[in-house]
Amino acid sequence: MKFEELNIRPEIVKALTELGITDATQIQEKSIPIIKEGIDLIGISKTGSGKTLAFGVPLLEKVIPGKGLQAVVLAPTRELAVQISAELAKFGKHLKFRIATVYGGVSLEPQVQDLTRSEIMVGTPGRVLDHLNRRTLDVSRVHTFVLDEADKMVDMGFIEDVEIVLKAAPRDRQILLFGATISTEIDKLRQRYMHEPQTVEAEQYVTEDLLKQYYYSVDYRQKFSLLVHLLKTEHRGRAIIFCSARSTVDMVAKNLHKQGIDSEAIHGKLSQSKRLSIIGDFNKGKIDLIVASSVAARGLHIDDVTHVFNYDLSQDPQEYVHKVGRTARAGKEGKAITLLSERDHQAFGEILKRYRLNVEELPLPEFARVPFDASRPHSSGGFNRRFGHHSRDSHHGGSQGRGRSYGGSRGDSYGDSRGSSSSRPRSREMTRRRD
């Protein structure tokens, strides 16, 4: 459907056309008419489906210049907040309005000044709550609240902050909630704060004809060697290597450098400016490989990724879907390759039980063993261990010929005997700290 058919203001249609955007995505086509009617909405769709435009366009149509703060968008990360503000500015380039972007880690005062003259605020829950407590934020005239990546905010432990912000808003405000899944906590938000919301759902998971998913079963001592082999032999463009912890991100990036493979590490411990700089360089083609924790898995605008490598898996099955969703976007093909050692099989089994995914096992190729320096920069006592991926007991090959291909019902069982009995789901607080 063309945006003109959705009765959108000509100024916005013009801006979208200048950006090369003429046809609405599924989530946009379903959401925009409902939002324009003032109805509360729950939008369920994967990252990259066009959610920002889905809520951004009707939000821009509704704000009145010079009438104070009228719309609030909450996002789980600073990078996503910055990205949403930039997108809204592009969509509304022919309209008159101001956006205040508020997040932690920077000075409050410039944000206070922006809030006094803006019609739209985009921010992270913690900093927005900080402004509320300091009374530098007035939400008395806010008519629209957007919760973007709401499921991620739950995972990061922000749900209580979100509730406080919602309680401070007028009772007759419209609430738009977007996420990839609906958890128990999100369902509570719906019951407590939303008024007869309509739910729209776009295609949820990966497009199988565009995204090909594979995995290798590999001894953990050989995992890095296999990764180096794949990076050197796969015909790839931009690629992301995902790790479940930021310490692993740093170690993998460090060891790739020692193998002559340039990459940049990105995780939540880096400064705001550094993270944005890395994402910017990646999108501009200045670098073609990043090693990332889940901070880069969702919400961020990352273009033209041909390959996603899952170096290991977190205990949250949703993270897998979001990570592989960084490739095969905008009608382009992509490949997701997961490296499974013994400790990863239980988490992988949970992924396959929850989602209908076709993931094919590949036999281990012949690959050279390379050293892996597992020392950490601040390890106690200065003890540095080196793991050499060249054990005499290890063999180059794996299963001969193609292995199993997984897919079908959510009840598929997988690798019960290989799952680690010591694996335990991380608490929400642990998940929040990890990035």
C-alpha positions as a Python dict, from the first residue, in 0.01 Angstrom:
ca = {
    (1, 'M'): (0, 0, 0),
    (2, 'K'): (125, 349, -87),
    (3, 'F'): (150, 603, 194),
    (4, 'E'): (-83, 836, 7),
    (5, 'E'): (-353, 570, 51),
    (6, 'L'): (-312, 591, 429),
    (7, 'N'): (-424, 959, 426),
    (8, 'I'): (-91, 1086, 556),
    (9, 'R'): (-8, 1456, 543),
    (10, 'P'): (152, 1557, 211),
    (11, 'E'): (454, 1707, 389),
    (12, 'I'): (534, 1368, 545),
    (13, 'V'): (471, 1178, 222),
    (14, 'K'): (712, 1416, 50),
    (15, 'A'): (982, 1353, 311),
    (16, 'L'): (934, 977, 285),
    (17, 'T'): (953, 990, -95),
    (18, 'E'): (1279, 1185, -69),
    (19, 'L'): (1408, 903, 149),
    (20, 'G'): (1305, 648, -111),
    (21, 'I'): (1018, 518, 103),
    (22, 'T'): (695, 484, -93),
    (23, 'D'): (530, 158, 15),
    (24, 'A'): (417, 78, 368),
    (25, 'T'): (542, -236, 539),
    (26, 'Q'): (300, -480, 694),
    (27, 'I'): (325, -334, 1045),
    (28, 'Q'): (290, 22, 908),
    (29, 'E'): (-13, -60, 698),
    (30, 'K'): (-186, -225, 993),
    (31, 'S'): (-85, 23, 1264),
    (32, 'I'): (-112, 370, 1114),
    (33, 'P'): (-493, 378, 1058),
    (34, 'I'): (-556, 254, 1414),
    (35, 'I'): (-317, 505, 1568),
    (36, 'K'): (-468, 789, 1367),
    (37, 'E'): (-806, 705, 1524),
    (38, 'G'): (-660, 756, 1871),
    (39, 'I'): (-692, 391, 1973),
    (40, 'D'): (-436, 226, 2203),
    (41, 'L'): (-229, -24, 2013),
    (42, 'I'): (3, -319, 2072),
    (43, 'G'): (225, -380, 1770),
    (44, 'I'): (409, -710, 1747),
    (45, 'S'): (680, -740, 1486),
    (46, 'K'): (1047, -817, 1453),
    (47, 'T'): (1334, -569, 1443),
    (48, 'G'): (1368, -404, 1103),
    (49, 'S'): (998, -420, 1017),
    (50, 'G'): (952, -42, 1021),
    (51, 'K'): (809, 15, 1368),
    (52, 'T'): (958, 362, 1407),
    (53, 'L'): (776, 486, 1101),
    (54, 'A'): (460, 301, 1208),
    (55, 'F'): (426, 507, 1525),
    (56, 'G'): (632, 807, 1412),
    (57, 'V'): (417, 921, 1122),
    (58, 'P'): (83, 946, 1309),
    (59, 'L'): (268, 1094, 1606),
    (60, 'L'): (413, 1372, 1387),
    (61, 'E'): (70, 1442, 1239),
    (62, 'K'): (-76, 1488, 1585),
    (63, 'V'): (170, 1729, 1751),
    (64, 'I'): (101, 2103, 1736),
    (65, 'P'): (402, 2337, 1722),
    (66, 'G'): (446, 2562, 2024),
    (67, 'K'): (199, 2378, 2247),
    (68, 'G'): (453, 2217, 2481),
    (69, 'L'): (554, 1855, 2522),
    (70, 'Q'): (285, 1637, 2367),
    (71, 'A'): (447, 1300, 2291),
    (72, 'V'): (689, 1074, 2478),
    (73, 'V'): (877, 781, 2325),
    (74, 'L'): (1059, 545, 2563),
    (75, 'A'): (1338, 320, 2432),
    (76, 'P'): (1557, 72, 2619),
    (77, 'T'): (1899, 198, 2504),
    (78, 'R'): (2067, 528, 2436),
    (79, 'E'): (2157, 424, 2082),
    (80, 'L'): (1798, 339, 1999),
    (81, 'A'): (1674, 669, 2147),
    (82, 'V'): (1920, 862, 1931),
    (83, 'Q'): (1820, 659, 1627),
    (84, 'I'): (1446, 718, 1681),
    (85, 'S'): (1500, 1093, 1715),
    (86, 'A'): (1701, 1098, 1393),
    (87, 'E'): (1433, 902, 1208),
    (88, 'L'): (1152, 1126, 1331),
    (89, 'A'): (1351, 1430, 1219),
    (90, 'K'): (1381, 1280, 870),
    (91, 'F'): (1013, 1190, 846),
    (92, 'G'): (907, 1536, 961),
    (93, 'K'): (1171, 1746, 783),
    (94, 'H'): (898, 1956, 617),
    (95, 'L'): (709, 2014, 944),
    (96, 'K'): (782, 2250, 1232),
    (97, 'F'): (855, 2073, 1561),
    (98, 'R'): (1138, 2004, 1804),
    (99, 'I'): (1262, 1680, 1957),
    (100, 'A'): (1438, 1643, 2293),
    (101, 'T'): (1652, 1330, 2324),
    (102, 'V'): (1729, 1238, 2685),
    (103, 'Y'): (1951, 958, 2813),
    (104, 'G'): (2206, 899, 3085),
    (105, 'G'): (2580, 943, 3076),
    (106, 'V'): (2569, 1305, 2960),
    (107, 'S'): (2493, 1642, 3120),
    (108, 'L'): (2137, 1712, 3232),
    (109, 'E'): (2133, 2085, 3163),
    (110, 'P'): (2123, 2077, 2779),
    (111, 'Q'): (1841, 1823, 2803),
    (112, 'V'): (1650, 2050, 3041),
    (113, 'Q'): (1675, 2333, 2789),
    (114, 'D'): (1559, 2108, 2507),
    (115, 'L'): (1260, 1986, 2710),
    (116, 'T'): (1130, 2340, 2761),
    (117, 'R'): (1091, 2398, 2386),
    (118, 'S'): (1016, 2055, 2238),
    (119, 'E'): (691, 1892, 2135),
    (120, 'I'): (836, 1538, 2133),
    (121, 'M'): (1069, 1368, 2379),
    (122, 'V'): (1255, 1044, 2309),
    (123, 'G'): (1442, 896, 2602),
    (124, 'T'): (1554, 601, 2809),
    (125, 'P'): (1340, 515, 3115),
    (126, 'G'): (1606, 587, 3377),
    (127, 'R'): (1690, 937, 3255),
    (128, 'V'): (1325, 1023, 3189),
    (129, 'L'): (1245, 923, 3546),
    (130, 'D'): (1538, 1134, 3665),
    (131, 'H'): (1390, 1440, 3491),
    (132, 'L'): (1049, 1365, 3642),
    (133, 'N'): (1197, 1348, 3992),
    (134, 'R'): (1384, 1675, 3936),
    (135, 'R'): (1065, 1834, 3799),
    (136, 'T'): (1244, 1931, 3480),
    (137, 'L'): (992, 1727, 3279),
    (138, 'D'): (625, 1822, 3248),
    (139, 'V'): (407, 1546, 3103),
    (140, 'S'): (73, 1709, 3189),
    (141, 'R'): (-4, 1781, 2822),
    (142, 'V'): (127, 1456, 2678),
    (143, 'H'): (-136, 1287, 2463),
    (144, 'T'): (74, 1002, 2320),
    (145, 'F'): (309, 758, 2490),
    (146, 'V'): (514, 512, 2284),
    (147, 'L'): (696, 218, 2439),
    (148, 'D'): (939, 91, 2175),
    (149, 'E'): (1112, -247, 2220),
    (150, 'A'): (895, -294, 2527),
    (151, 'D'): (1004, -655, 2570),
    (152, 'K'): (1368, -544, 2583),
    (153, 'M'): (1282, -291, 2854),
    (154, 'V'): (1135, -577, 3055),
    (155, 'D'): (1451, -785, 3003),
    (156, 'M'): (1672, -496, 3116),
    (157, 'G'): (1471, -438, 3435),
    (158, 'F'): (1317, -103, 3336),
    (159, 'I'): (954, -202, 3377),
    (160, 'E'): (911, -25, 3714),
    (161, 'D'): (1055, 299, 3573),
    (162, 'V'): (815, 273, 3279),
    (163, 'E'): (519, 233, 3513),
    (164, 'I'): (615, 542, 3715),
    (165, 'V'): (635, 749, 3397),
    (166, 'L'): (297, 620, 3277),
    (167, 'K'): (136, 702, 3612),
    (168, 'A'): (254, 1062, 3583),
    (169, 'A'): (80, 1112, 3248),
    (170, 'P'): (-281, 1224, 3190),
    (171, 'R'): (-536, 942, 3215),
    (172, 'D'): (-673, 1000, 2865),
    (173, 'R'): (-339, 959, 2683),
    (174, 'Q'): (-296, 717, 2397),
    (175, 'I'): (-45, 436, 2454),
    (176, 'L'): (137, 262, 2171),
    (177, 'L'): (336, -43, 2270),
    (178, 'F'): (572, -210, 2023),
    (179, 'G'): (780, -522, 2071),
    (180, 'A'): (871, -857, 1925),
    (181, 'T'): (697, -1060, 2197),
    (182, 'I'): (435, -1012, 2466),
    (183, 'S'): (556, -1122, 2809),
    (184, 'T'): (363, -1148, 3132),
    (185, 'E'): (498, -808, 3242),
    (186, 'I'): (385, -643, 2919),
    (187, 'D'): (43, -800, 2954),
    (188, 'K'): (22, -637, 3298),
    (189, 'L'): (99, -299, 3141),
    (190, 'R'): (-185, -358, 2897),
    (191, 'Q'): (-428, -439, 3177),
    (192, 'R'): (-326, -152, 3405),
    (193, 'Y'): (-266, 137, 3168),
    (194, 'M'): (-413, 73, 2824),
    (195, 'H'): (-775, 124, 2724),
    (196, 'E'): (-918, -150, 2501),
    (197, 'P'): (-603, -174, 2288),
    (198, 'Q'): (-604, -333, 1948),
    (199, 'T'): (-326, -577, 1867),
    (200, 'V'): (-164, -590, 1527),
    (201, 'E'): (94, -845, 1430),
    (202, 'A'): (330, -852, 1137),
    (203, 'E'): (542, -1143, 1024),
    (204, 'Q'): (715, -1248, 1342),
    (205, 'Y'): (1025, -1436, 1265),
    (206, 'V'): (1274, -1485, 987),
    (207, 'T'): (1190, -1515, 618),
    (208, 'E'): (1317, -1862, 538),
    (209, 'D'): (1364, -1804, 167),
    (210, 'L'): (1596, -1510, 242),
    (211, 'L'): (1765, -1609, 567),
    (212, 'K'): (1950, -1939, 574),
    (213, 'Q'): (2033, -2068, 921),
    (214, 'Y'): (2308, -2316, 999),
    (215, 'Y'): (2496, -2447, 1297),
    (216, 'Y'): (2815, -2637, 1370),
    (217, 'S'): (2872, -2863, 1668),
    (218, 'V'): (3228, -2796, 1776),
    (219, 'D'): (3449, -2852, 2080),
    (220, 'Y'): (3471, -2524, 2271),
    (221, 'R'): (3851, -2536, 2243),
    (222, 'Q'): (3817, -2527, 1865),
    (223, 'K'): (3537, -2271, 1842),
    (224, 'F'): (3755, -1967, 1778),
    (225, 'S'): (3960, -2153, 1517),
    (226, 'L'): (3641, -2244, 1333),
    (227, 'L'): (3523, -1883, 1351),
    (228, 'V'): (3849, -1758, 1197),
    (229, 'H'): (3818, -2018, 920),
    (230, 'L'): (3460, -1913, 841),
    (231, 'L'): (3545, -1543, 839),
    (232, 'K'): (3823, -1610, 588),
    (233, 'T'): (3629, -1847, 362),
    (234, 'E'): (3270, -1722, 362),
    (235, 'H'): (3185, -1482, 79),
    (236, 'R'): (3057, -1209, 304),
    (237, 'G'): (3002, -838, 320),
    (238, 'R'): (2930, -673, 653),
    (239, 'A'): (2907, -922, 937),
    (240, 'I'): (2828, -925, 1308),
    (241, 'I'): (2968, -1174, 1558),
    (242, 'F'): (2742, -1196, 1863),
    (243, 'C'): (2868, -1306, 2204),
    (244, 'S'): (2658, -1357, 2516),
    (245, 'A'): (2885, -1154, 2749),
    (246, 'R'): (3089, -839, 2705),
    (247, 'S'): (3405, -1008, 2838),
    (248, 'T'): (3377, -1259, 2553),
    (249, 'V'): (3324, -975, 2306),
    (250, 'D'): (3652, -816, 2410),
    (251, 'M'): (3845, -1144, 2404),
    (252, 'V'): (3714, -1245, 2062),
    (253, 'A'): (3787, -902, 1912),
    (254, 'K'): (4137, -904, 2062),
    (255, 'N'): (4215, -1248, 1923),
    (256, 'L'): (4076, -1166, 1579),
    (257, 'H'): (4318, -874, 1565),
    (258, 'K'): (4603, -1114, 1640),
    (259, 'Q'): (4490, -1321, 1341),
    (260, 'G'): (4497, -1018, 1113),
    (261, 'I'): (4118, -979, 1104),
    (262, 'D'): (4007, -622, 1168),
    (263, 'S'): (3695, -578, 1379),
    (264, 'E'): (3543, -343, 1633),
    (265, 'A'): (3396, -450, 1966),
    (266, 'I'): (3069, -298, 2085),
    (267, 'H'): (2896, -352, 2418),
    (268, 'G'): (2732, -155, 2695),
    (269, 'K'): (3053, -76, 2880),
    (270, 'L'): (3175, 147, 2598),
    (271, 'S'): (3096, 516, 2608),
    (272, 'Q'): (2789, 645, 2430),
    (273, 'S'): (2995, 836, 2173),
    (274, 'K'): (3217, 535, 2100),
    (275, 'R'): (2923, 303, 2042),
    (276, 'L'): (2752, 548, 1809),
    (277, 'S'): (3078, 604, 1624),
    (278, 'I'): (3126, 231, 1565),
    (279, 'I'): (2770, 184, 1437),
    (280, 'G'): (2814, 489, 1213),
    (281, 'D'): (3141, 358, 1067),
    (282, 'F'): (2981, 16, 1013),
    (283, 'N'): (2687, 163, 823),
    (284, 'K'): (2921, 381, 617),
    (285, 'G'): (3131, 82, 517),
    (286, 'K'): (3444, 199, 699),
    (287, 'I'): (3449, -130, 889),
    (288, 'D'): (3287, -456, 782),
    (289, 'L'): (3300, -665, 1100),
    (290, 'I'): (3184, -594, 1453),
    (291, 'V'): (3188, -818, 1759),
    (292, 'A'): (2887, -735, 1972),
    (293, 'S'): (2692, -820, 2282),
    (294, 'S'): (2314, -808, 2273),
    (295, 'V'): (2325, -427, 2295),
    (296, 'A'): (2353, -430, 1915),
    (297, 'A'): (2099, -705, 1858),
    (298, 'R'): (1781, -504, 1871),
    (299, 'G'): (1649, -170, 1763),
    (300, 'L'): (1965, -26, 1612),
    (301, 'H'): (1967, 69, 1247),
    (302, 'I'): (2237, -147, 1087),
    (303, 'D'): (2231, -185, 710),
    (304, 'D'): (2332, -455, 464),
    (305, 'V'): (2452, -727, 700),
    (306, 'T'): (2518, -1043, 498),
    (307, 'H'): (2626, -1269, 786),
    (308, 'V'): (2551, -1313, 1153),
    (309, 'F'): (2775, -1542, 1357),
    (310, 'N'): (2655, -1653, 1699),
    (311, 'Y'): (2977, -1732, 1883),
    (312, 'D'): (2776, -1854, 2182),
    (313, 'L'): (2418, -1829, 2308),
    (314, 'S'): (2251, -1650, 2596),
    (315, 'Q'): (1987, -1818, 2812),
    (316, 'D'): (1711, -1606, 2656),
    (317, 'P'): (1569, -1772, 2341),
    (318, 'Q'): (1433, -1437, 2217),
    (319, 'E'): (1787, -1306, 2177),
    (320, 'Y'): (1858, -1560, 1904),
    (321, 'V'): (1566, -1438, 1694),
    (322, 'H'): (1668, -1075, 1732),
    (323, 'K'): (2032, -1145, 1652),
    (324, 'V'): (1972, -1344, 1335),
    (325, 'G'): (1719, -1076, 1240),
    (326, 'R'): (2007, -835, 1181),
    (327, 'T'): (2058, -993, 839),
    (328, 'A'): (1824, -1082, 548),
    (329, 'R'): (1648, -746, 572),
    (330, 'A'): (1484, -523, 314),
    (331, 'G'): (1439, -813, 73),
    (332, 'K'): (1807, -915, 76),
    (333, 'E'): (1950, -1257, 146),
    (334, 'G'): (2149, -1335, 459),
    (335, 'K'): (2311, -1618, 647),
    (336, 'A'): (2316, -1693, 1021),
    (337, 'I'): (2576, -1937, 1152),
    (338, 'T'): (2576, -2057, 1512),
    (339, 'L'): (2873, -2227, 1678),
    (340, 'L'): (2756, -2475, 1937),
    (341, 'S'): (2983, -2623, 2199),
    (342, 'E'): (2850, -2855, 2468),
    (343, 'R'): (2748, -2568, 2694),
    (344, 'D'): (2533, -2411, 2417),
    (345, 'H'): (2314, -2709, 2329),
    (346, 'Q'): (2062, -2665, 2608),
    (347, 'A'): (1998, -2301, 2515),
    (348, 'F'): (1974, -2397, 2147),
    (349, 'G'): (1720, -2665, 2230),
    (350, 'E'): (1503, -2406, 2406),
    (351, 'I'): (1518, -2183, 2098),
    (352, 'L'): (1396, -2463, 1874),
    (353, 'K'): (1118, -2556, 2115),
    (354, 'R'): (985, -2200, 2125),
    (355, 'Y'): (1016, -2096, 1761),
    (356, 'R'): (944, -2258, 1427),
    (357, 'L'): (1288, -2233, 1272),
    (358, 'N'): (1464, -2440, 1009),
    (359, 'V'): (1828, -2463, 1115),
    (360, 'E'): (2056, -2704, 936),
    (361, 'E'): (2362, -2870, 1086),
    (362, 'L'): (2675, -2853, 874),
    (363, 'P'): (2970, -3093, 899),
    (364, 'L'): (3288, -2946, 1040),
    (365, 'P'): (3525, -2844, 762),
    (366, 'E'): (3900, -2886, 768),
    (367, 'F'): (4042, -2582, 945),
    (368, 'A'): (4373, -2473, 1093),
    (369, 'R'): (4407, -2447, 1470),
    (370, 'V'): (4500, -2100, 1591),
    (371, 'P'): (4589, -1985, 1943),
    (372, 'F'): (4333, -1809, 2161),
    (373, 'D'): (4449, -1579, 2436),
    (374, 'A'): (4184, -1606, 2708),
    (375, 'S'): (4351, -1361, 2946),
    (376, 'R'): (4151, -1063, 3065),
    (377, 'P'): (4300, -714, 3099),
    (378, 'H'): (4216, -691, 3471),
    (379, 'S'): (4239, -1052, 3583),
    (380, 'S'): (4339, -1086, 3947),
    (381, 'G'): (4701, -1168, 4022),
    (382, 'G'): (4805, -1112, 3664),
    (383, 'F'): (4738, -1475, 3574),
    (384, 'N'): (4715, -1511, 3197),
    (385, 'R'): (4606, -1839, 3044),
    (386, 'R'): (4644, -1927, 2679),
    (387, 'F'): (4415, -2182, 2524),
    (388, 'G'): (4569, -2336, 2214),
    (389, 'H'): (4312, -2472, 1971),
    (390, 'H'): (4545, -2748, 1862),
    (391, 'S'): (4491, -3034, 2104),
    (392, 'R'): (4632, -3363, 1981),
    (393, 'D'): (4310, -3529, 2082),
    (394, 'S'): (4108, -3295, 1862),
    (395, 'H'): (4029, -3382, 1503),
    (396, 'H'): (3972, -3150, 1210),
    (397, 'G'): (3654, -3299, 1082),
    (398, 'G'): (3313, -3354, 1232),
    (399, 'S'): (3024, -3565, 1117),
    (400, 'Q'): (3068, -3687, 766),
    (401, 'G'): (2818, -3540, 524),
    (402, 'R'): (2527, -3320, 616),
    (403, 'G'): (2379, -3342, 960),
    (404, 'R'): (2027, -3296, 1076),
    (405, 'S'): (1800, -3015, 968),
    (406, 'Y'): (1576, -2879, 1239),
    (407, 'G'): (1241, -2715, 1192),
    (408, 'G'): (871, -2770, 1221),
    (409, 'S'): (674, -2778, 1543),
    (410, 'R'): (771, -2598, 1858),
    (411, 'G'): (770, -2928, 2039),
    (412, 'D'): (1086, -3052, 1868),
    (413, 'S'): (1332, -3193, 2119),
    (414, 'Y'): (1700, -3136, 2076),
    (415, 'G'): (2021, -3263, 2226),
    (416, 'D'): (1897, -3364, 2571),
    (417, 'S'): (2206, -3570, 2638),
    (418, 'R'): (2438, -3290, 2531),
    (419, 'G'): (2281, -3009, 2730),
    (420, 'S'): (2478, -2879, 3025),
    (421, 'S'): (2310, -2977, 3349),
    (422, 'S'): (2475, -2683, 3518),
    (423, 'S'): (2320, -2423, 3287),
    (424, 'R'): (2083, -2189, 3463),
    (425, 'P'): (1881, -1900, 3328),
    (426, 'R'): (2030, -1565, 3426),
    (427, 'S'): (1827, -1339, 3646),
    (428, 'R'): (1687, -1016, 3502),
    (429, 'E'): (1942, -818, 3701),
    (430, 'M'): (2224, -1031, 3558),
    (431, 'T'): (2088, -970, 3210),
    (432, 'R'): (2079, -596, 3273),
    (433, 'R'): (2438, -587, 3393),
    (434, 'R'): (2576, -805, 3117),
    (435, 'D'): (2561, -530, 2853),
}
